[in-house]
Amino acid sequence: MWHATRPGFSEAVDLAPPVQKPALKAPWHLFAIGPAAVLWSLLGIFDFLATYTVFPPYMERLPEAARQHWATLPDWIYAVWALAVFSSLVGAVMLLKRRVTGVRMLAFSAVTTMITMGASYSRTGADFDASRVHAVCIIVVSLLLLNYAYHQAKQGVLR
């Protein structure tokens, strides 16, 4: 009788809690790169907001041709730019929180950054080389952050 009330092996397996992999300890560099990524993203958000709102102290430092360029950008470029910088911030915060969804956000940010830069600097009249170099640097940093997050996820640091 006593044996009749015990569950069988397959029933016991169904009752057992799922086994989870132990989370890897966060490497030291995550606490260096994570906050740097958040600061980088915040700078991008400031740049977007100052340009979009034509913040005088910010815009006055630009040459007239650059100010004209930014003033004539279509709204869709500003919309994609907003998606790029805000998704970058979300991805950086998720990286610090060790969430794998940060990889997706940083990937989305990298793609939208490339679309924004390509659309902005491919327009006629966009003839300021220093800004183009700056744009390439922004794209490189976004790809490096994405690569870092991807490898942390692959190693199991992000969950």
Backbone as CSV, one residue per row, in Angstrom:
resi,resn,N_x,N_y,N_z,CA_x,CA_y,CA_z,C_x,C_y,C_z
1,MET,0.790,-1.186,0.000,0.000,0.000,0.000,0.837,1.257,0.000
2,TRP,1.822,1.246,0.810,2.682,2.426,0.879,3.306,2.717,-0.468
3,HIS,3.690,1.696,-1.217,4.313,1.859,-2.524,3.340,2.355,-3.579
4,ALA,2.097,2.139,-3.391,1.102,2.532,-4.388,0.909,4.053,-4.431
5,THR,1.216,4.777,-3.392,1.004,6.225,-3.365,2.215,7.006,-3.838
6,ARG,3.348,6.369,-3.957,4.541,7.070,-4.435,4.440,7.274,-5.931
7,PRO,4.863,8.453,-6.429,4.832,8.664,-7.881,5.915,7.845,-8.571
8,GLY,5.654,7.504,-9.818,6.649,6.806,-10.613,7.760,7.771,-11.024
9,PHE,8.778,7.243,-11.667,9.925,8.072,-12.032,9.517,9.234,-12.946
10,SER,8.761,8.974,-13.985,8.377,10.031,-14.922,7.501,11.076,-14.239
11,GLU,6.640,10.674,-13.308,5.828,11.636,-12.562,6.702,12.489,-11.651
12,ALA,7.705,11.869,-11.042,8.612,12.604,-10.167,9.419,13.626,-10.963
13,VAL,9.822,13.256,-12.164,10.563,14.186,-13.013,9.693,15.389,-13.357
14,ASP,8.425,15.146,-13.646,7.506,16.235,-13.960,7.302,17.170,-12.770
15,LEU,7.381,16.647,-11.571,7.184,17.462,-10.364,8.433,18.247,-9.972
16,ALA,9.584,17.797,-10.406,10.840,18.443,-10.018,10.974,19.812,-10.702
17,PRO,11.553,20.776,-10.012,11.753,22.086,-10.644,12.790,21.980,-11.764
18,PRO,12.665,22.830,-12.781,13.635,22.760,-13.875,15.029,23.147,-13.391
19,VAL,15.998,22.494,-13.960,17.382,22.771,-13.603,17.869,23.948,-14.449
20,GLN,18.430,24.935,-13.798,18.953,26.102,-14.506,20.467,26.082,-14.447
21,LYS,21.043,26.578,-15.524,22.489,26.704,-15.519,22.873,27.786,-14.519
22,PRO,23.933,27.568,-13.785,24.364,28.647,-12.892,24.870,29.826,-13.724
23,ALA,24.493,31.018,-13.325,24.931,32.213,-14.052,26.419,32.427,-13.809
24,LEU,27.111,32.751,-14.877,28.523,33.052,-14.737,28.697,34.368,-14.016
25,LYS,29.773,34.470,-13.298,30.088,35.719,-12.616,30.415,36.764,-13.689
26,ALA,29.927,37.968,-13.490,30.179,39.037,-14.463,31.669,39.378,-14.469
27,PRO,32.274,39.451,-15.653,33.689,39.814,-15.710,33.883,41.292,-15.366
28,TRP,35.072,41.619,-14.926,35.360,42.994,-14.503,35.109,44.000,-15.620
29,HIS,35.394,43.600,-16.867,35.283,44.548,-17.974,33.840,44.928,-18.279
30,LEU,32.882,44.103,-17.838,31.474,44.467,-18.015,31.155,45.734,-17.228
31,PHE,31.787,45.891,-16.073,31.553,47.061,-15.235,32.367,48.272,-15.677
32,ALA,33.207,48.091,-16.663,33.901,49.227,-17.284,33.203,49.614,-18.590
33,ILE,32.890,48.608,-19.394,32.278,48.871,-20.697,30.809,49.250,-20.555
34,GLY,30.086,48.643,-19.637,28.670,48.946,-19.437,28.403,50.415,-19.133
35,PRO,29.016,50.979,-18.095,28.801,52.403,-17.816,29.304,53.315,-18.941
36,ALA,30.397,52.921,-19.585,30.884,53.722,-20.722,29.856,53.714,-21.851
37,ALA,29.198,52.571,-22.063,28.162,52.479,-23.095,26.952,53.338,-22.733
38,VAL,26.602,53.371,-21.460,25.485,54.220,-21.022,25.834,55.688,-21.253
39,LEU,27.033,56.100,-20.878,27.452,57.496,-21.084,27.493,57.834,-22.571
40,TRP,28.002,56.935,-23.375,28.054,57.129,-24.822,26.642,57.337,-25.385
41,SER,25.720,56.509,-24.917,24.335,56.619,-25.370,23.702,57.929,-24.926
42,LEU,23.991,58.349,-23.710,23.459,59.619,-23.217,24.001,60.799,-24.033
43,LEU,25.252,60.717,-24.442,25.805,61.753,-25.320,25.078,61.768,-26.659
44,GLY,24.766,60.594,-27.170,24.017,60.502,-28.421,22.621,61.093,-28.288
45,ILE,21.981,60.839,-27.154,20.650,61.397,-26.915,20.733,62.917,-26.808
46,PHE,21.753,63.423,-26.112,21.914,64.875,-26.016,22.141,65.483,-27.402
47,ASP,22.993,64.850,-28.199,23.262,65.344,-29.550,21.975,65.374,-30.371
48,PHE,21.201,64.307,-30.292,19.928,64.263,-31.020,18.989,65.373,-30.563
49,LEU,18.776,65.481,-29.251,17.831,66.471,-28.738,18.285,67.900,-29.025
50,ALA,19.584,68.159,-28.878,20.096,69.511,-29.137,19.976,69.868,-30.614
51,THR,20.194,68.912,-31.490,20.072,69.163,-32.923,18.609,69.304,-33.327
52,TYR,17.771,68.413,-32.833,16.360,68.425,-33.210,15.645,69.692,-32.728
53,THR,15.995,70.132,-31.518,15.350,71.326,-30.961,16.078,72.605,-31.324
54,VAL,17.162,72.483,-32.093,17.995,73.616,-32.513,18.417,74.419,-31.271
55,PHE,18.993,73.718,-30.327,19.481,74.315,-29.078,20.597,75.306,-29.418
56,PRO,20.372,76.616,-29.211,21.309,77.644,-29.691,22.774,77.455,-29.278
57,PRO,23.087,77.218,-27.997,24.511,77.060,-27.658,25.176,75.889,-28.384
58,TYR,24.403,74.889,-28.703,24.940,73.712,-29.383,25.082,73.959,-30.881
59,MET,24.051,74.548,-31.470,24.040,74.735,-32.921,24.955,75.872,-33.384
60,GLU,25.189,76.863,-32.538,26.027,78.000,-32.924,27.478,77.608,-33.170
61,ARG,27.899,76.503,-32.638,29.286,76.052,-32.841,29.504,75.450,-34.226
62,LEU,28.411,75.135,-34.916,28.501,74.528,-36.241,28.622,75.594,-37.329
63,PRO,29.307,75.270,-38.429,29.327,76.197,-39.564,27.920,76.328,-40.159
64,GLU,27.697,77.411,-40.872,26.377,77.688,-41.445,25.898,76.558,-42.349
65,ALA,26.790,75.987,-43.146,26.391,74.892,-44.048,25.873,73.691,-43.256
66,ALA,26.496,73.405,-42.139,26.059,72.285,-41.308,24.699,72.581,-40.677
67,ARG,24.521,73.806,-40.221,23.219,74.169,-39.636,22.106,74.054,-40.671
68,GLN,22.400,74.464,-41.889,21.408,74.336,-42.969,21.105,72.872,-43.252
69,HIS,22.151,72.078,-43.243,21.974,70.638,-43.480,21.021,70.042,-42.453
70,TRP,21.264,70.301,-41.178,20.433,69.731,-40.125,19.018,70.305,-40.152
71,ALA,18.897,71.563,-40.554,17.571,72.199,-40.599,16.696,71.635,-41.710
72,THR,17.306,71.091,-42.744,16.526,70.603,-43.890,16.367,69.085,-43.928
73,LEU,16.802,68.406,-42.880,16.638,66.948,-42.854,15.155,66.590,-42.759
74,PRO,14.730,65.567,-43.478,13.334,65.124,-43.365,13.048,64.556,-41.967
75,ASP,11.801,64.626,-41.584,11.405,64.145,-40.260,11.680,62.660,-40.063
76,TRP,11.598,61.866,-41.134,11.811,60.434,-40.976,13.247,60.131,-40.550
77,ILE,14.198,60.966,-40.973,15.585,60.751,-40.545,15.706,61.033,-39.052
78,TYR,15.058,62.092,-38.586,15.070,62.373,-37.153,14.399,61.250,-36.366
79,ALA,13.331,60.682,-36.909,12.635,59.583,-36.224,13.542,58.360,-36.099
80,VAL,14.238,58.020,-37.176,15.141,56.868,-37.128,16.323,57.161,-36.207
81,TRP,16.788,58.404,-36.221,17.875,58.807,-35.326,17.428,58.647,-33.867
82,ALA,16.201,59.058,-33.553,15.691,58.904,-32.187,15.656,57.428,-31.802
83,LEU,15.195,56.581,-32.704,15.185,55.136,-32.428,16.601,54.631,-32.158
84,ALA,17.561,55.133,-32.919,18.943,54.684,-32.768,19.504,55.033,-31.398
85,VAL,19.348,56.281,-30.984,19.986,56.693,-29.724,19.264,56.144,-28.499
86,PHE,17.935,56.091,-28.546,17.218,55.584,-27.377,17.345,54.063,-27.254
87,SER,17.382,53.349,-28.366,17.590,51.900,-28.280,19.015,51.587,-27.831
88,SER,19.944,52.457,-28.166,21.318,52.290,-27.679,21.370,52.398,-26.155
89,LEU,20.647,53.366,-25.599,20.612,53.517,-24.142,19.958,52.298,-23.490
90,VAL,18.848,51.854,-24.035,18.174,50.673,-23.479,19.101,49.457,-23.561
91,GLY,19.779,49.289,-24.694,20.707,48.166,-24.846,21.859,48.238,-23.862
92,ALA,22.385,49.430,-23.632,23.497,49.586,-22.687,23.049,49.285,-21.260
93,VAL,21.862,49.730,-20.890,21.343,49.438,-19.550,21.095,47.939,-19.402
94,MET,20.559,47.319,-20.452,20.329,45.870,-20.397,21.648,45.102,-20.327
95,LEU,22.666,45.626,-20.942,23.991,45.015,-20.846,24.459,45.052,-19.393
96,LEU,24.280,46.191,-18.740,24.657,46.293,-17.332,23.829,45.367,-16.446
97,LYS,22.566,45.174,-16.814,21.693,44.287,-16.045,21.895,42.823,-16.431
98,ARG,22.806,42.590,-17.373,23.168,41.254,-17.842,21.997,40.534,-18.493
99,ARG,21.256,41.260,-19.308,20.120,40.696,-20.032,20.491,40.489,-21.492
100,VAL,20.168,39.336,-22.031,20.502,38.998,-23.410,19.728,39.861,-24.403
101,THR,18.590,40.395,-23.987,17.835,41.268,-24.888,18.608,42.548,-25.206
102,GLY,19.608,42.859,-24.418,20.472,43.994,-24.727,21.182,43.823,-26.060
103,VAL,21.481,42.584,-26.426,22.119,42.319,-27.719,21.189,42.736,-28.851
104,ARG,19.921,42.378,-28.725,18.945,42.752,-29.763,18.782,44.268,-29.852
105,MET,18.748,44.918,-28.708,18.596,46.380,-28.706,19.826,47.052,-29.319
106,LEU,21.005,46.554,-28.994,22.217,47.138,-29.563,22.316,46.840,-31.058
107,ALA,21.810,45.694,-31.489,21.775,45.383,-32.925,20.822,46.335,-33.639
108,PHE,19.652,46.542,-33.052,18.681,47.478,-33.622,19.280,48.882,-33.680
109,SER,19.971,49.267,-32.632,20.602,50.585,-32.594,21.676,50.723,-33.674
110,ALA,22.481,49.687,-33.853,23.536,49.747,-34.873,22.939,49.885,-36.272
111,VAL,21.887,49.129,-36.547,21.247,49.195,-37.870,20.626,50.573,-38.094
112,THR,19.892,51.068,-37.105,19.257,52.379,-37.269,20.293,53.501,-37.315
113,THR,21.400,53.332,-36.643,22.484,54.317,-36.722,23.044,54.363,-38.144
114,MET,23.269,53.206,-38.737,23.796,53.178,-40.103,22.790,53.768,-41.089
115,ILE,21.513,53.494,-40.887,20.489,54.073,-41.766,20.483,55.586,-41.633
116,THR,20.522,56.068,-40.398,20.515,57.513,-40.154,21.717,58.189,-40.785
117,MET,22.878,57.650,-40.542,24.103,58.263,-41.074,24.116,58.199,-42.604
118,GLY,23.742,57.054,-43.139,23.725,56.926,-44.591,22.746,57.881,-45.239
119,ALA,21.555,57.981,-44.689,20.541,58.872,-45.261,20.923,60.338,-45.091
120,SER,21.506,60.650,-43.964,21.858,62.045,-43.685,23.006,62.532,-44.556
121,TYR,24.055,61.733,-44.638,25.255,62.189,-45.346,25.263,61.861,-46.834
122,SER,24.253,61.155,-47.306,24.178,60.901,-48.750,23.383,61.987,-49.462
123,ARG,22.794,62.881,-48.716,22.014,63.968,-49.315,22.938,64.955,-50.016
124,THR,22.423,65.564,-51.067,23.211,66.587,-51.751,23.374,67.778,-50.821
125,GLY,24.520,68.379,-50.887,24.815,69.532,-50.047,25.490,69.160,-48.742
126,ALA,25.548,67.887,-48.421,26.230,67.454,-47.199,27.717,67.344,-47.501
127,ASP,28.414,68.444,-47.306,29.822,68.477,-47.689,30.680,68.978,-46.530
128,PHE,30.690,68.237,-45.456,31.578,68.572,-44.355,32.235,67.281,-43.885
129,ASP,33.489,67.125,-44.306,34.223,65.872,-44.119,34.431,65.493,-42.658
130,ALA,34.658,66.478,-41.787,34.886,66.164,-40.377,33.664,65.473,-39.781
131,SER,32.488,65.891,-40.170,31.270,65.261,-39.658,31.124,63.843,-40.188
132,ARG,31.558,63.621,-41.398,31.485,62.260,-41.949,32.433,61.324,-41.204
133,VAL,33.595,61.821,-40.852,34.538,61.012,-40.066,33.907,60.710,-38.701
134,HIS,33.280,61.704,-38.112,32.590,61.533,-36.839,31.495,60.469,-36.974
135,ALA,30.745,60.506,-38.067,29.678,59.535,-38.304,30.241,58.114,-38.406
136,VAL,31.352,57.957,-39.090,31.976,56.637,-39.209,32.427,56.149,-37.833
137,CYS,32.966,57.034,-37.022,33.384,56.653,-35.665,32.189,56.195,-34.830
138,ILE,31.064,56.867,-34.973,29.852,56.484,-34.240,29.399,55.085,-34.669
139,ILE,29.436,54.827,-35.957,29.044,53.505,-36.459,30.003,52.435,-35.939
140,VAL,31.290,52.715,-35.937,32.277,51.747,-35.452,32.051,51.448,-33.970
141,VAL,31.810,52.470,-33.163,31.568,52.250,-31.734,30.301,51.430,-31.527
142,SER,29.245,51.723,-32.293,28.010,50.947,-32.126,28.225,49.481,-32.503
143,LEU,29.015,49.232,-33.527,29.313,47.843,-33.916,30.209,47.146,-32.892
144,LEU,31.141,47.882,-32.310,31.994,47.300,-31.264,31.181,46.939,-30.017
145,LEU,30.247,47.811,-29.632,29.379,47.501,-28.484,28.514,46.276,-28.769
146,LEU,27.981,46.215,-29.976,27.184,45.051,-30.364,28.033,43.783,-30.314
147,ASN,29.232,43.828,-30.834,30.131,42.682,-30.823,30.443,42.247,-29.391
148,TYR,30.710,43.204,-28.529,30.997,42.887,-27.129,29.798,42.200,-26.477
149,ALA,28.613,42.777,-26.658,27.406,42.208,-26.053,27.135,40.807,-26.600
150,TYR,27.316,40.635,-27.899,27.101,39.331,-28.516,28.021,38.278,-27.889
151,HIS,29.276,38.612,-27.732,30.220,37.642,-27.165,29.940,37.370,-25.681
152,GLN,29.477,38.366,-24.960,29.118,38.128,-23.554,27.901,37.199,-23.465
153,ALA,26.958,37.384,-24.378,25.794,36.502,-24.402,26.214,35.078,-24.779
154,LYS,27.085,34.971,-25.751,27.550,33.658,-26.219,28.292,32.906,-25.112
155,GLN,29.001,33.639,-24.267,29.748,33.019,-23.171,28.852,32.721,-21.964
156,GLY,27.610,33.185,-22.002,26.692,32.903,-20.915,26.681,33.936,-19.812
157,VAL,27.352,35.061,-20.023,27.361,36.119,-19.019,26.009,36.817,-18.983
158,LEU,25.397,36.977,-20.161,24.072,37.592,-20.243,23.042,36.474,-20.234
159,ARG,21.924,36.715,-19.586,20.885,35.677,-19.525,19.552,36.204,-19.996
